[in-house]
Structures are given as C-alpha cells and as structure tokens.
C-alpha cells in the first residue's frame, strides 16, 4: 500500500503539533501543581554552624508556606563548592534548591583557579534571604578601643597579626578590606582551619584580632574571653547594643561587610516555578518564629530581593569584592 506523500506529510505535522500541545499542557499542569512532592534544600556546609542553622530554620518556614516537606541535606566540602556544583548538575524542576552564601557565589569565581561552576550563568537566583554582619574581635590584652589598636599597629608594623578561618575565605576578605580601607594597615594575616581554630588562637594571644560573624563571637565577648570593638554594619544590632559599628569606632562613613545567604536552583528553572518560590520566600521570611530565631543569630531577613533583583544583587556583590581579592594576587586550587 502506498501513502500519498502530501497526505503523509500532513499527518506527521498534525502528529507533531498534537505532541507539542500535549507536552505544553503537561508542563503547564506540572508547574501549576508545583510543588506536589518534597523539595530538597542542599546546604553546602557541615552541620552545626550558623549557616546550617539558618538553612534549616528557613527550610521549616518554607515548608509551612508551600505545604510540602523541604528537606535540608548537608553537602560540605571545598568551602561549599562541592554542594553547589551538585545543585548545578541537578534538574531545574524546583525540587532541588541550594542554600548559597557569599562564599559560594560571591568569592568562589574570583578565587578558584579551576571553578566547577559560574555563580551567575549556572544558577537560577530565586531570592536573597538574609544578611549577617562581620565583627572584629580582639584579645582582651589589646588596647581598649579600635582606634587605639590601629594607632599601635601603625607604630609597630611587624608586631600585630590577625587571624581568619582560612585563606580565601570571606573572613580573610574582611580583614584585608579593613587594611585597605585604613590605607594599608601593616597587619599580618595568619590563616587557620576554620573559626574553631582561629578563636582559641585569639583567646590564647597567638593573634591580636580576628574577623568573624557576630553570632560566632558574641558569646565569647559576653564572657570576656574576647572583646568586639567594631561591627561592620551601618547600624548597631539588638543582641549587642553596647558594641559600636566600625564607622563609629574609627570615624568612617561607609564601612560595611555583610555575609549574605540566598536560595538558588539549577539554571533553566521555569519562570512560573521561580515566581511561586519567590512569593513563598517572602511569606517564609515574615514568619515570627523564624525572625526571632534568626535575630539571635544576628541575621536580618531581606524579603523582596527575588528573581532578577537577586541576580543583580549577586552580580554587584561580586563586583564589590573583586578589587580586594585581586590585590591578594592568589588563586585557590
């Protein structure tokens, strides 16, 4: 039996059109019913630290808004790059999300010699969800004010050193940013393997100063083991109303270093799903329980920075970080 070529062609075209319509309907249905199963939130750091705690608190609030479980999973390693790269390779269906940070998506591409991902191109930026200030903490034997400490460092260029949680970390950046802002303060840098090592070194007098998140050092400050003499924010924080900002302490006008947290997905997330997650995000960030718990972590929620605004936020922060990172003149393997 022979089939007319014209008739066959029309049959194929109609079949193809029907397939496209069916596929579009299925996709529309899937997006319209999203989410209908548990969502996985990858936290690319080990459990127990403030980043992990905030990620889990956020997951609980988001779960209540969306009506499905949002399950937190830790994928630590390589300063967050391992978990971030895993999400990059995931399916952009809204069921695999990343709890990104300034380290994974601000510093990473500036420092990595062989990056596993591009912080802008390889991700859909759903929302920037919070910021936390960096605090400068000192050994109690140091001068009683930040200004006096700076004067002593300038008078004794080889005597003082600050510690960080590691070379190329955001806390290393914070120390170098302070040095640059103060006209090249001659303060040596000693990297440690995490805050769990740098803080005991500070208490023991091995170093004079360290930069860390306020939530990490506040209890040591209250116990008198260290003394915080400046918070790198534009205002004082409720959990530490007695501690001045760096601007107040040193007479600066715009010195601010804030760690930030964001929710991302693999690149190519459908716009309908991104918008649904963005709306759910703002509702989650208004949860009184979340706000109370995060306040204790010195984290301030940032509702409204979603979609294209989140992408712009990340892009602009990379641009802000770049000059200081380039001045360090090194790359991480």
N, C-alpha and C positions, 0 to 999 in steps of 0.2 A: 504493500500500500504506500502510495506516495502522498506526501503532505505539501500543499501549496506553500512556497517559501514566504510569501507575504502573510498568509494566514499564520504560519509558524512564528514569524517574527512578532506579529501582533499578540499571539498567545504568550510568548516569552516576556514581552513588555508588560502585558497585563499581570502576569505572574510576579514579575519583579516589582511592579507598583504595589501589588497586594502585599508583598513581603515587606516593603518599606513602610506601608501604612500599619501593618501588624506590629512591626518592630517598634515604630514610633508609639503606638498605643501601649505596648508592653512597657516601654521605657517611661512613658508618662504615668502609667499606673504604678510602676515601681517607685518613681520619685514622689508621686502623690501619697503613697502609703508609707513613705520613709518616716521614721525607722520602724521596722517590724521584727527586728531581732537585736540581740546585744551588740553594743558598739565597743570596740577595743581602743583604749587610750594608752599609747606607748609613752612611758616616762623614761627617757634615755639616760637615767642616772640610778645609782644604787638606792635602796630604800633607807628611810630614816632621817634624811636631811630636809631642810625647809622646802626645797624644790619638790621632793617626793611628797611631803605632807600637803603642800598646796595642791599638787596634781590630784591627789586622792580626794581632798575636800571638794575640789572643783568637779570631779567625776561624779561624786554623790549628788551635788546640786543639779548638774546637767541631767543626770538620770531621772531625777524627780520631775524636771520640766518636760523631758521627752517621753517619759513613760516606759522606757526600756532600760535594762541594766547598762551602765557604762563601766566597763571592767578595766581597772588600771593594771598594767603589766610593766615591770621594770626591765629595761634592756640597757644596763650600764656598760661602760667601756669606751675608751678613746675620747674622754671628755664629752660624751653624748653623741659622737659621730656614728657609732655602731647602730644604736636605736633609730637615729634619724635616717640613716641610709636604708634601714629595713622598711621604714614607712615610705620612703621614696619609691621603693620597688613594689609597693602594695597596689591594690586595686582601688581606683578613685571612685568608690561607691558610697563613701560616707560611713563605712563600718570599721575603718582603721584610721585613727587620728593620732597626732603627735603632740605631746606637751613640749613645745620648743622653748628655748631660752636665748638670752643674748649671747651665751657661749656657743650654742649650736648653730644659730642663724644670724648672729652679728659678727662674731670674731672668726668663725670657722674658715670661711673662704679667704679671709685676709691672712691667716696664719698657716694654713695647710699647704704643704708642698705638692701633695697629690690628693686633692679633695675628692671625696666619694660622691658629692652632690653639690648642686648650686642652690644656695639658700633662697633665691628668687625664682628661678626657672623651674625647679623640680618640685615645687610645692604649691598648693592652693592655700592662701592665707585666709583663714576663717575669722580670727579675732585676736587682738592683743588683749590679754585678760588681767594683767596686773603689773605693778612696778614695786620695787623694793630698794631702799637707799643703801648705799655703801657707807660704812662708818670707819673712821680712823681711830684705832685703839692703840694705847701706849702702855709700856711698862710703868708701873707706879713710881719708879725712881726717876722718871723723866721730869722735866720742868712742868709746872702746874698749868701752863696754858699752851695752846697750839703755837701762838706767836713766839713765845719764848723758846720753844723747841726749834722752830725754824731758824731763829737767830743763832742758837747754839750750833746747829748743823752748818750754817754758813761760816761760822767762826772756826769750826773743826771739821774740814771737808772729808777726812778719812775715818772719822770716829764712829759715825752712826750708820745703821743699816735698817732697812725694813724688810719684812718677810711677806710672802704671799703663798697661796695654796698651790702654786706651781707656775713654771714658765709658760707664758702664753695664755694664762687664764684671765678671766675678767678682773680678778683682784690684782693681778700683775698690772693689767692696763690701768687700774685705778691709781696705783702707786706712781706709775710713770706719768699719768695725766697730772697728778699733783706736782711732780717735779717740773714738768714742762710749764705749767701754769705759774709756778713761782720762779720762773726764769732760769731753769736748770739747777734746781736744788741738788747739791752734791750728796745725795743719799744713796747708799749702795743697796742693791737688791739681792736677797737670798731666797731662792725658791724652795718650797717644801712640798711634800707629797700630801697635799690636802690641808684643810683647816685643822684637822685632828693632829697635825704635826706642827703647824705654824703657831697655833695658840699656846701650847705648852712652851715652845721656844720663846715666845713673848713673855710669858709669866716667869720663865727662868732667867730672863735677862740676856739671852743669846742675841736678840734683836731689840731694837728700840720701839718699833712701830709695826703695825700690820694693818692692812685694809681687808675688811670682811663685811658681809651683810650685817645689818644692825641686829637682826634676830639671832645671829650666831654668837654675837659678843655681848649682848645686853645683860645677860645673867652674870657673866664674869665681871662686867662693870659694876653691877649692883652689889656683888660680893666683895669688891675691892681688889680683885686679882688683876684687873687691867683698868685703865681709865680711858674712856672715849672722850676725845676732846673736839670732835667735829663730825657732823653728819653731812654727807654730800647731797643735800636736798635743798629745795627752795623754801622749806618750812620745817619747824620742829615737829617731832612725832609724839603722839599721845603716850606711847609706852616709855618715852624718855624726855619729858618736858624740860628737864634741867640741862639737857645737853644742847649746846648751840649748833647751828649749821656751820659748815666750813666758811661760808660767806661772812657770817657774824664773827667767827673766831679770827679770821685773817683779813677782814676788810675787803673781801672780794665781792663781785656783783652778780656773777652768773656761773658759779661753780656747782655743777650738779652731775652726779654719776648714779644712774639708776639701773639696777638689773631689771630685766623685763621678761615676761612669760607670755607665750602665745599658743593658740591652737591652730594646727595645720593639718592638711591632708595631702595625699599624693597629687601631683599636678593633673589637671583634667577633671576635677570634681564638677559635676553638673551644677549649673548656676542655681537651679531650684533647690538642690540639697544644701548648697553653700548658704543660701539665703535663709533656709529653715534653721540651720545650725547657728547662724548669726543672730537671729531673733531669739532662739533658745538660750544662746550665750548671755545676752543682756538680761534675760529673766533670771538665769542662774546666778549672775553676779549681783542681783538685788536680794538674794536670799539672806535674811538676817543672821542665820546661823553661820553661813559662810563668811559674812562680813565680820562677825565677832571673832571667829577663829583666825581669819587672816590678819586682822588688826593686831592680834597677839604675835604674829609673825612679822610685823612691820611691813606688811604688803598692802598696798592700796589698789582696790579694784579699778579697772579702766573700761567701763562699759562704753559702747558706741564706736570703738575702733575696730571696724569689721570690714571684710571684703577688700575693696580697692584701697580703703583707708589703712587697713592693716598692712597691705603690701607696701604702700608708701612709707608707713612708719618704719618697717624693717629696712627698706632701701635707704632712707635718710639716716637711720642709726648706723648703718654700715659706713656711710659717708662721714659721719661724725667720728667714728672710731678709727678710720683709716690713717689720718696724719700721725697719730701717736704710734700706731702699730708699725707703720713704715719707718719711723725713726728708730725702732728697736732693731731693724735690719736682720731679722732671722725668720726662718720658717720651721714649722714642726713637721716631722716625718709622718 
